[in-house]
Structure formats: structure tokens, C-alpha cells
Amino acid sequence: MQTLMKSLEPVTGALARVALWVAGLGLVLMTTIIAAQVFWRYVLGSSIIWSEPSAVMIMGWFIFLGAAVGIKEGYHLSFDVLLYVIPDRGKLLLYSLSDLAVAAFGGGMVWYGWSLAANVADNIIPSLGISGLFDFLPVILGGILVVLFSFERIARRLAGLPTARFGEAVEE
């Protein structure tokens, strides 16, 4: 199992890097769009009609993709008080339970994101001229990545490999 997990690491690492780059570019693009809107409104006395809906849509991308990468890197929120007083094997169990809970949340993102996307697929966002489905794609894709990265962390732990987790002391 260690060999399989080590061979999958470059694939999931590449997925995480792509997601992080897309999230970073989205943050820069959203900031640029909002700055342009402020300039147009207050300097030129006009408005860019597509700025707000496009900025909100882009924000969904960088939030959900960035959150998925945070799961892979072990930066999601946790309640660690108990981890200071239990043995290492107990810590590994609690880390895995935490990853299962996060994976379940990611599954909910996929399930309900898909449901929402299906309900608005026929709606057109007037100022952008695209389907309302695009508003929920980052929820679905982010959820898929959350599930993938959570199960990867559990599988690495089962194989005796370290995971990227603040405070998790597992030697390779």
C-alpha cells in the first residue's frame, strides 16, 4: 500500500498545485475586476454591469478550491485539546475520524452542489449570458477534491506514511 500511495502522491500533488494556481489567479482576477468597477463608477461615472456577478462567481472558485488544498495540506479547522493528552495511536485515530468527517462534508458539497446546479442550469445570468450552473461548479469540484484529499490522508496514514498536518508527528 505504501508503494501505491507514493505513486499517487505526484498526481494528487499536481491536482492540488493546479487548484491552488487557479484559486490564486481567481483572487487576482476578482481583485482586478472590483478595482476596475470602482474606477469606472467613481472616476468615469459609469458602471461595468458584469463586474459584480463575475466577481462573486470567481470568489466561489478561489474559496472552494483553496479550501480543498487546505484539506490536503492539513490546514482545516480542528479542535486539538484532546490531542495533547492522548497517546500517538489515539491521535492517529482521531486524525482519521476528522478526515472522515471532512470527507462526508465534501460529499455533501458534491451532492447538494449538484442538486443546486441542476435546479438553475436553465437559468441564464443576465449580465454574463451564461447558465446559473456555473455558480455551483466550484462547490461540486471543490467537494470532489475535498473527498479525494481526505481519503488520501486516511490511506497514507493506514499505510504508515506521514500526512501534511500541523502537529501530526509521523515519521516516514
C-alpha positions as CSV (number, residue, x, y, z in Angstrom):
1,M,0.0,0.0,0.0
2,Q,2.9,2.3,0.6
3,T,4.1,1.9,-2.9
4,L,0.6,2.8,-4.3
5,M,0.3,5.8,-2.0
6,K,3.8,7.0,-3.0
7,S,2.9,6.6,-6.7
8,L,-0.4,8.6,-6.3
9,E,1.3,11.5,-4.4
10,P,2.6,13.2,-7.6
11,V,-0.9,13.0,-9.1
12,T,-2.7,14.4,-6.1
13,G,0.1,16.9,-5.6
14,A,-0.3,18.1,-9.1
15,L,-4.1,18.4,-8.7
16,A,-3.5,20.5,-5.5
17,R,-1.0,22.8,-7.3
18,V,-3.4,23.3,-10.2
19,A,-6.2,24.1,-7.8
20,L,-4.0,26.5,-5.8
21,W,-2.9,28.3,-9.0
22,V,-6.5,28.6,-10.2
23,A,-7.5,29.9,-6.8
24,G,-4.7,32.4,-6.8
25,L,-5.4,33.6,-10.3
26,G,-9.0,33.9,-9.4
27,L,-8.2,36.0,-6.4
28,V,-6.1,38.4,-8.6
29,L,-8.7,38.5,-11.3
30,M,-11.5,39.2,-8.8
31,T,-9.5,42.0,-7.3
32,T,-8.8,43.5,-10.7
33,I,-12.5,43.4,-11.7
34,I,-13.5,45.1,-8.4
35,A,-10.8,47.7,-8.8
36,A,-11.9,48.4,-12.4
37,Q,-15.6,48.7,-11.2
38,V,-14.6,51.2,-8.5
39,F,-12.6,53.2,-11.1
40,W,-15.5,53.1,-13.6
41,R,-18.1,54.1,-11.1
42,Y,-16.3,56.8,-9.1
43,V,-13.9,58.2,-11.8
44,L,-15.7,57.7,-15.0
45,G,-19.3,58.0,-13.6
46,S,-20.4,54.8,-15.3
47,S,-20.6,51.1,-14.3
48,I,-19.5,47.7,-15.6
49,I,-22.7,45.6,-15.5
50,W,-20.9,42.3,-15.4
51,S,-18.4,43.1,-12.6
52,E,-20.4,42.0,-9.5
53,P,-21.7,38.7,-10.7
54,S,-18.4,37.7,-12.3
55,A,-16.5,38.7,-9.1
56,V,-18.9,36.7,-6.9
57,M,-18.6,33.7,-9.2
58,I,-14.8,33.9,-9.3
59,M,-14.8,34.2,-5.5
60,G,-16.6,30.8,-5.3
61,W,-13.8,29.3,-7.3
62,F,-10.9,30.5,-5.1
63,I,-12.8,29.8,-1.9
64,F,-13.7,26.2,-2.6
65,L,-10.5,25.2,-4.5
66,G,-8.4,26.9,-1.8
67,A,-10.3,25.1,0.9
68,A,-9.7,21.7,-0.8
69,V,-6.0,22.4,-0.9
70,G,-6.1,23.3,2.7
71,I,-7.6,19.9,3.4
72,K,-4.7,18.2,1.6
73,E,-2.1,20.3,3.4
74,G,-3.8,19.7,6.8
75,Y,-4.8,23.3,7.5
76,H,-8.5,22.8,8.0
77,L,-10.0,23.8,11.4
78,S,-9.8,21.3,14.2
79,F,-10.3,21.1,17.9
80,D,-7.0,19.8,19.2
81,V,-7.2,20.0,23.0
82,L,-7.7,16.2,23.5
83,L,-4.7,15.5,21.2
84,Y,-2.3,17.0,23.8
85,V,-3.1,14.3,26.4
86,I,-3.6,11.0,24.5
87,P,-1.0,8.6,23.1
88,D,0.1,8.8,19.4
89,R,-2.1,5.8,18.3
90,G,-5.1,7.6,19.7
91,K,-4.1,10.8,17.9
92,L,-3.9,8.9,14.6
93,L,-7.4,7.5,15.1
94,L,-8.8,11.0,15.9
95,Y,-7.0,12.4,12.8
96,S,-8.6,9.7,10.7
97,L,-12.1,10.4,12.2
98,S,-11.6,14.0,11.5
99,D,-10.7,13.3,7.9
100,L,-13.8,11.0,7.6
101,A,-16.0,13.9,8.8
102,V,-14.3,16.3,6.4
103,A,-14.8,13.7,3.6
104,A,-18.5,13.4,4.5
105,F,-18.8,17.2,4.3
106,G,-17.1,17.2,0.9
107,G,-19.6,14.5,-0.2
108,G,-22.4,16.8,0.9
109,M,-20.9,19.6,-1.1
110,V,-20.9,17.4,-4.2
111,W,-24.4,16.1,-3.6
112,Y,-26.1,19.4,-2.7
113,G,-24.0,21.4,-5.2
114,W,-25.1,19.1,-7.9
115,S,-28.7,19.4,-6.9
116,L,-28.5,23.2,-6.8
117,A,-26.7,23.3,-10.2
118,A,-29.4,21.1,-11.8
119,N,-32.1,23.4,-10.5
120,V,-30.6,26.5,-12.0
121,A,-29.0,25.0,-15.2
122,D,-31.7,26.5,-17.3
123,N,-31.5,30.0,-15.8
124,I,-29.3,32.5,-17.6
125,I,-27.3,35.1,-15.6
126,P,-28.4,38.2,-17.4
127,S,-25.3,40.3,-17.2
128,L,-23.0,37.4,-18.1
129,G,-25.2,35.5,-20.5
130,I,-24.2,32.1,-19.1
131,S,-26.0,29.4,-17.2
132,G,-26.6,29.6,-13.5
133,L,-24.9,26.2,-13.3
134,F,-21.6,28.0,-13.4
135,D,-22.3,29.4,-9.9
136,F,-22.3,25.9,-8.4
137,L,-19.5,24.2,-10.3
138,P,-16.8,25.3,-7.8
139,V,-18.9,23.8,-5.0
140,I,-19.0,20.4,-6.9
141,L,-15.4,20.4,-7.9
142,G,-14.2,21.6,-4.5
143,G,-16.3,18.9,-2.9
144,I,-14.7,16.2,-5.1
145,L,-11.3,17.4,-4.2
146,V,-12.1,17.5,-0.5
147,V,-13.3,13.9,-0.6
148,L,-10.2,12.8,-2.7
149,F,-7.7,14.6,-0.4
150,S,-9.4,13.4,2.8
151,F,-9.4,9.8,1.7
152,E,-5.8,10.2,0.5
153,R,-4.8,11.4,4.0
154,I,-6.6,8.4,5.6
155,A,-4.9,5.9,3.2
156,R,-1.5,7.4,3.8
157,R,-2.0,7.1,7.5
158,L,-3.1,3.5,7.1
159,A,0.0,2.8,5.0
160,G,2.2,4.3,7.7
161,L,3.2,7.3,5.7
162,P,3.1,10.9,7.0
163,T,0.4,13.3,6.1
164,A,0.7,17.1,5.9
165,R,-0.8,18.0,9.2
166,F,0.2,20.7,11.7
167,G,1.3,18.9,14.8
168,E,0.9,15.3,13.4
169,A,4.2,13.6,14.2
170,V,4.5,10.6,11.9
171,E,8.0,9.8,10.6
172,E,8.5,8.4,7.0
